[in-house]
């Protein structure tokens, strides 16, 4: 059974940085495209970033482009999200997700991803 476990969340001041990690177990990591999503209090979960199986294709939502970097290490079964220049509006629970599908035009949609982690809290103070 595929399991995803996130780590690295915490409390940081605006302008600071955090690095999230997601370790995947139970299957061959390199078969999965990976995504990061976030859900702020009172809001729907939204797409943040995605990376293809090979790492050749990367996508970001506009609000984090230039500040966040998604990466993967297939040897360590890990996907990371480096978050710089954090803003209070980045406060949310961040979850990683995995899909066996290629990253097609629906990569922002939650339905593409079959497997999800439980999430890690990121809080950015002003």
Secondary structure, DSSP 8 states (H G I E B T S, - for coil): --EEEEE--EEEETT--EEEEEEEESS-GGG-EEEEEEE-TTS--EEEEEE-SSS--EEE-TTTBTTEEEEEETTTTEEEEEE-S--GGG-EEEEEEEESS---TTTT-GGG--EE---EEEEEE-
